[in-house]
Amino acid sequence: MNEHIDCKTALSLMSAAVDDELHAEKLQVFQHHVSVCTTCRAEFDAERSTKALLRSKLRRVAAPQSLVDAIRKQTTAHSAGASVSKVAVQAVQEFPFAQAGLSAAKRTWKNSLVNFLYIDPQVQSRSNAFFAVGLATCILSMLVFAGFVHERSRGHIDGTDLQIEHSPASNIFEMTTTVYESGLGTTPAELQTSNPQVVSNYLAKTLGFRADVPSVQNFNVAGSRLAAFGCANGGEIIYRNKSSKSQVSVFVMNENDLSPKQSIPAVVMDYISENPHNFYRKTCPQGRTVTIWKWGTAIYTATTADVSLDLAQITRNPNW
């Protein structure tokens, strides 16, 4: 065997070799090179393993009609790209992930775009492998994210449809009273736990931001559930005292989600923003006292049916 190839040539042939698309003479030359070149042999093994993994994990699915229509619209906008449009649409419909038959398309800029979107086994094998893995990861991530957004939009936690009714009250104090009384003894907690860290993780997952779970003197965390304040979703942290059978509810919301800002009077907002130790109390027309404070970007309100409790005195940040 007189013919020898260098590493650059071997890399250009690698994808075709993995797909058994080299004729016998070229395949023999390629195999001889990878048998003596440890670098190319390692690259060849990686290429072969990657494509084997993709073939085993990726299943063939039909592309959404909207994607097919979008590609047809873009590629048929220019008469010179008509042949490319036909090939691209067929590739999307029949081979959505890899190795669509694009070699028949003209070598125009449109064909280059198609080769970028669909893996061509004859071009840049290393890039093809990385692109295939990246494409699969992106598609999976999009599906997971879409599912997460859908679940959050429905308020669906652990198989339970949450019916969250937004309060018509005009300010956060009346909202707190309304939400507290509507859920008192009637709405079960979605999360029942005595671990504050579990509650913190639950709120971060359902509300999209992380907040400190306060400690309430002589009270233990009993659970958490979602609540609604105006147009913003919040979380309710439930505390219970076994000896007195009292319940305290602490509600937490993201400051950026509260709209309109008039739900918290400006003078109150300035006061609680000035110092995290500043707790503001207000007695609502219903007769219930509501305490409000701010830690970071989280707004907290708290209330209880036990009129003997001073929530501003017994509530603390566990990090202090």
VMD Tcl script that draws the C-alpha trace (Angstrom):
set ca {
  {0.00 0.00 0.00}
  {1.75 3.09 -1.30}
  {-0.86 5.72 -0.53}
  {-0.73 7.52 2.82}
  {-2.87 10.33 4.21}
  {-2.20 12.96 6.87}
  {-4.29 13.75 9.93}
  {-6.18 16.57 8.23}
  {-7.33 14.27 5.44}
  {-8.19 11.55 7.93}
  {-10.39 13.94 9.89}
  {-12.24 14.94 6.71}
  {-12.97 11.27 6.00}
  {-13.84 10.28 9.53}
  {-17.59 10.88 9.48}
  {-17.95 9.03 6.18}
  {-15.92 6.14 7.59}
  {-18.19 5.92 10.64}
  {-21.22 5.82 8.32}
  {-19.63 3.16 6.01}
  {-19.69 5.56 3.07}
  {-16.05 5.20 1.95}
  {-15.23 2.97 -1.00}
  {-12.94 0.03 -0.29}
  {-9.65 1.60 -1.38}
  {-10.16 4.86 0.51}
  {-11.42 2.97 3.57}
  {-8.28 0.81 3.58}
  {-6.05 3.89 3.48}
  {-8.06 5.50 6.26}
  {-7.95 2.39 8.46}
  {-4.20 2.15 8.02}
  {-3.78 5.75 9.16}
  {-5.90 5.38 12.32}
  {-4.08 2.16 13.15}
  {-0.76 4.00 13.41}
  {-1.95 7.44 14.59}
  {-3.16 7.38 18.18}
  {-4.67 10.89 17.97}
  {-6.84 10.09 14.96}
  {-7.74 6.70 16.38}
  {-9.00 8.36 19.56}
  {-10.96 10.88 17.50}
  {-12.41 8.08 15.37}
  {-13.48 6.11 18.45}
  {-15.11 9.22 19.92}
  {-16.93 9.96 16.65}
  {-18.18 6.41 16.39}
  {-19.33 6.33 20.03}
  {-21.09 9.69 19.73}
  {-23.07 8.71 16.66}
  {-23.93 5.34 18.18}
  {-25.27 7.14 21.24}
  {-27.31 9.54 19.13}
  {-28.81 6.72 17.10}
  {-29.80 4.87 20.25}
  {-31.22 7.87 22.13}
  {-32.78 10.09 19.49}
  {-36.06 8.94 18.10}
  {-37.58 10.10 14.85}
  {-40.41 12.55 15.39}
  {-42.50 14.62 13.05}
  {-41.54 18.27 12.90}
  {-44.29 20.77 13.79}
  {-46.15 21.98 10.73}
  {-45.41 25.57 11.79}
  {-41.67 24.88 11.45}
  {-42.14 23.30 8.03}
  {-44.24 26.26 6.89}
  {-41.68 28.76 8.22}
  {-38.82 27.08 6.36}
  {-40.88 26.86 3.17}
  {-41.78 30.56 3.44}
  {-38.19 31.66 4.02}
  {-36.63 29.49 1.32}
  {-39.26 30.14 -1.34}
  {-38.98 33.91 -0.94}
  {-36.25 33.84 -3.60}
  {-36.84 31.96 -6.82}
  {-33.18 30.91 -6.98}
  {-33.62 28.98 -3.76}
  {-36.58 26.88 -4.85}
  {-34.62 23.63 -5.07}
  {-33.09 24.23 -1.66}
  {-36.56 24.79 -0.18}
  {-37.75 21.44 -1.47}
  {-34.79 19.59 -0.01}
  {-34.92 21.47 3.31}
  {-38.63 20.84 3.85}
  {-38.24 17.16 3.00}
  {-35.30 16.95 5.41}
  {-37.29 18.51 8.23}
  {-40.25 16.20 7.69}
  {-38.32 12.96 7.33}
  {-35.02 13.41 9.19}
  {-35.48 15.99 11.95}
  {-32.18 15.44 13.77}
  {-29.30 14.28 11.59}
  {-27.91 13.47 8.17}
  {-30.70 14.77 5.95}
  {-29.94 14.24 2.28}
  {-28.78 17.74 1.44}
  {-25.96 16.87 -0.93}
  {-28.38 17.25 -3.84}
  {-28.94 20.95 -3.12}
  {-26.99 23.58 -5.00}
  {-23.81 24.94 -3.42}
  {-25.30 28.32 -2.71}
  {-25.40 30.35 0.47}
  {-28.76 28.77 1.17}
  {-27.18 25.33 0.94}
  {-24.52 26.46 3.40}
  {-27.30 27.49 5.79}
  {-28.97 24.12 5.40}
  {-25.68 22.35 6.07}
  {-25.39 24.40 9.24}
  {-28.87 23.40 10.38}
  {-28.63 19.75 9.35}
  {-25.59 17.57 9.79}
  {-23.77 16.70 6.57}
  {-21.60 13.57 7.03}
  {-19.07 14.83 4.48}
  {-18.32 18.15 6.16}
  {-16.33 18.77 9.35}
  {-17.01 15.54 11.19}
  {-15.86 16.82 14.57}
  {-18.19 19.82 14.35}
  {-21.02 17.53 13.28}
  {-20.67 15.40 16.39}
  {-20.60 18.37 18.73}
  {-23.46 20.04 16.89}
  {-25.59 16.89 17.08}
  {-25.11 16.59 20.81}
  {-25.74 20.31 21.27}
  {-28.87 20.20 19.15}
  {-30.27 17.26 21.08}
  {-29.51 18.99 24.40}
  {-31.14 22.24 23.27}
  {-34.30 20.46 22.10}
  {-34.56 18.51 25.36}
  {-34.00 21.71 27.39}
  {-36.71 23.53 25.42}
  {-39.19 20.72 26.02}
  {-38.42 20.64 29.75}
  {-38.65 24.44 30.01}
  {-41.93 24.51 28.07}
  {-43.33 21.89 30.40}
  {-42.17 23.84 33.45}
  {-43.76 27.06 32.22}
  {-46.97 25.21 31.43}
  {-47.07 23.67 34.88}
  {-46.40 27.01 36.57}
  {-49.06 28.76 34.50}
  {-51.63 26.25 35.70}
  {-50.42 26.33 39.30}
  {-49.95 22.58 39.11}
  {-47.92 21.08 41.94}
  {-47.48 17.34 42.49}
  {-50.53 16.43 40.43}
  {-52.90 18.91 42.12}
  {-54.58 21.73 40.21}
  {-54.35 24.83 42.36}
  {-57.29 27.17 42.13}
  {-55.72 30.52 43.09}
  {-58.18 33.38 43.25}
  {-56.61 36.83 43.16}
  {-57.74 39.21 45.86}
  {-59.68 42.32 44.75}
  {-58.40 44.26 47.79}
  {-56.70 47.56 47.02}
  {-53.65 47.26 49.28}
  {-51.33 44.57 50.57}
  {-52.66 44.72 54.14}
  {-56.23 43.94 53.14}
  {-54.95 41.35 50.67}
  {-53.07 39.62 53.48}
  {-56.17 39.49 55.66}
  {-58.34 38.24 52.79}
  {-55.90 35.52 51.73}
  {-55.30 34.44 55.33}
  {-59.00 34.13 56.18}
  {-59.89 32.39 52.91}
  {-57.32 29.66 53.54}
  {-57.69 29.33 57.30}
  {-58.70 25.76 58.05}
  {-60.04 25.15 54.53}
  {-57.12 25.03 52.08}
  {-54.60 22.26 52.78}
  {-50.91 23.03 52.43}
  {-49.36 21.72 49.22}
  {-46.14 21.14 51.11}
  {-46.29 19.71 54.62}
  {-42.90 19.84 56.29}
  {-41.19 21.18 59.39}
  {-37.90 21.79 57.56}
  {-37.41 25.51 56.67}
  {-34.85 24.62 53.99}
  {-37.38 22.41 52.20}
  {-39.86 25.30 52.31}
  {-37.22 27.65 50.90}
  {-36.52 25.27 48.01}
  {-40.24 24.84 47.37}
  {-40.82 28.60 47.19}
  {-37.79 29.07 44.94}
  {-39.15 26.42 42.57}
  {-42.75 27.66 42.48}
  {-42.18 31.43 42.67}
  {-38.92 31.70 40.74}
  {-36.87 33.45 43.43}
  {-35.20 32.45 46.68}
  {-36.26 34.01 49.98}
  {-35.26 33.51 53.60}
  {-37.75 31.55 55.70}
  {-38.30 33.56 58.90}
  {-38.21 32.03 62.36}
  {-41.16 32.76 64.66}
  {-40.50 32.42 68.37}
  {-42.28 29.41 69.95}
  {-43.71 28.43 66.55}
  {-42.61 25.66 64.20}
  {-42.89 25.56 60.41}
  {-45.81 23.32 59.45}
  {-45.94 23.69 55.67}
  {-46.35 26.01 52.72}
  {-48.72 26.76 49.85}
  {-49.20 29.25 47.04}
  {-51.24 32.39 47.45}
  {-52.21 35.33 45.22}
  {-51.70 39.02 45.89}
  {-53.28 41.24 43.28}
  {-51.68 40.13 40.03}
  {-48.65 38.57 41.75}
  {-48.28 35.05 43.07}
  {-46.85 34.63 46.53}
  {-46.10 31.89 48.98}
  {-47.66 31.29 52.38}
  {-45.49 29.79 55.13}
  {-47.60 28.26 57.89}
  {-46.38 28.20 61.51}
  {-48.09 26.40 64.39}
  {-47.71 26.37 68.16}
  {-48.70 22.98 69.55}
  {-49.26 24.20 73.09}
  {-51.57 27.11 72.26}
  {-52.87 25.69 68.97}
  {-52.24 29.09 67.39}
  {-51.34 29.59 63.73}
  {-49.21 32.30 62.15}
  {-49.08 32.83 58.40}
  {-46.14 34.59 56.78}
  {-46.59 35.54 53.12}
  {-43.65 36.21 50.82}
  {-43.65 37.92 47.41}
  {-41.04 39.20 45.00}
  {-40.90 42.99 45.13}
  {-40.57 43.12 41.34}
  {-43.79 41.12 40.89}
  {-45.98 43.42 42.94}
  {-48.03 45.58 40.61}
  {-49.17 48.22 40.95}
  {-46.65 49.53 43.44}
  {-49.49 51.49 45.05}
  {-50.47 48.27 46.83}
  {-47.80 49.29 49.36}
  {-47.99 52.98 50.35}
  {-44.80 54.85 49.47}
  {-44.15 55.88 53.07}
  {-44.40 52.25 54.19}
  {-42.18 51.05 51.36}
  {-39.53 53.63 52.25}
  {-39.63 52.61 55.91}
  {-39.24 48.85 55.40}
  {-36.60 49.38 52.70}
  {-34.46 51.55 54.95}
  {-33.55 48.77 57.37}
  {-34.29 45.01 57.36}
  {-35.09 45.31 61.09}
  {-37.94 47.73 60.36}
  {-41.31 45.98 60.80}
  {-44.42 48.01 60.05}
  {-47.77 47.15 61.69}
  {-51.22 48.10 60.45}
  {-54.68 47.19 61.74}
  {-57.10 46.53 58.89}
  {-60.81 47.48 58.88}
  {-61.59 43.81 59.54}
  {-59.80 44.21 62.87}
  {-56.81 42.01 62.05}
  {-53.26 43.31 62.52}
  {-50.85 42.78 59.64}
  {-47.07 43.15 59.90}
  {-44.94 43.91 56.83}
  {-41.17 43.99 56.28}
  {-38.58 43.61 53.52}
  {-35.45 41.42 53.22}
  {-33.55 41.86 49.98}
  {-36.05 41.85 47.13}
  {-38.61 39.83 49.10}
  {-41.63 41.49 50.69}
  {-43.08 39.70 53.71}
  {-46.43 40.13 55.42}
  {-47.65 38.21 58.45}
  {-50.85 37.89 60.42}
  {-52.53 35.63 62.96}
  {-55.84 35.11 64.72}
  {-54.06 35.24 68.09}
  {-54.37 38.91 69.12}
  {-51.89 38.42 71.98}
  {-48.98 37.93 69.57}
  {-46.70 40.77 68.50}
  {-45.34 39.41 65.23}
  {-42.83 42.23 64.85}
  {-41.20 41.13 68.11}
  {-41.18 37.37 67.65}
  {-40.25 37.19 63.94}
  {-36.58 37.13 62.97}
  {-34.32 36.35 60.04}
  {-32.52 33.06 60.85}
  {-29.34 34.51 59.30}
  {-29.11 37.32 61.86}
}
mol new
graphics top color blue
foreach p $ca { graphics top sphere $p radius 0.5 }
foreach p [lrange $ca 0 end-1] q [lrange $ca 1 end] { graphics top cylinder $p $q radius 0.2 }
display resetview
